[in-house]
Amino acid sequence: MKISEAIRFCLQYQRANSKGNTVRNYEFVLGKFVTTYHDRDVDSISTNDILTFLAELTESRKQNTRRGRFMTLSAFFSLIINIFHPDLKNPCHSPAAKGLFRKPKAQQWTIFDKEIIDEAIYRTEHPRNRLMLELMARGGMRLSEVLGLRPIDINDGKLLLHVPKSGREQEIVFIPRKLSARLEFYVRDYGISADQRIFPISYAGARKVVVKTGNMLGVKLRPHDLRRHAATYASRAGVPIEIISKVILRHADLSTTQQYLGKISDIEATRWIENLHG
């Protein structure tokens, strides 16, 4: 079986069974692979071929990206082997490949106290910028989700996402009613029509707003820090982890949510002990 035939079958399979982001990832990696090894037989591909290909494809990339592309290629060979070549060994299954494309160590994120996030919001004078910060810090929204909002998506404390990252058809974001009301007032005051974007700025421009807000307070603040704060603050307030995961962060897996909660700082640990026993 030629590599080109195997890739054609794999892409048909993924398009029928996988979500959009997964399909696009397969199309990218396998598109590069078929360009390199188009006329080769599947059983002629060696581990060295895999390492050479991935070295070029992932040069200067972060370890998460390198591993993701390796896993895509490994899954491709596993699919073809399971269906067409049960006696073939997966060329990605070697100690050398697994070592080079191992899973990176979990990163420890900075978790900001409520006082810092509140100050960042309250000291932001521009109504647009303040609303964006609040939607991330109070509603746990991703910056891309905030930028995609339209007035027709607002419904009494709920926001409808039409193209969520999860790949689902729709998702609902729950936000405080006061924030929802301010969002509606902003839409009315600025004359934004029902199908227009509420925040028509670029991702880079919006990210710069967050970074500048952090600089104003002397901290390194990024958009996802606000989403992590929404999860951590809810956790410290006693909200069940199932609510944090399924409602605030809208994760499919609780283990993903655990990564957002971060480690407890010495200041926070001292505060909790004083609250309990002081």
Helices and strands as residue ranges (DSSP letters): H 3-17, H 20-37, G 42-44, H 47-57, H 63-83, H 95-100, H 114-122, H 127-139, H 143-147, G 151-153, E 158-161, E 171-174, H 177-189, H 203-217, H 223-236, H 241-243, I 244-248, H 254-261, H 266-277
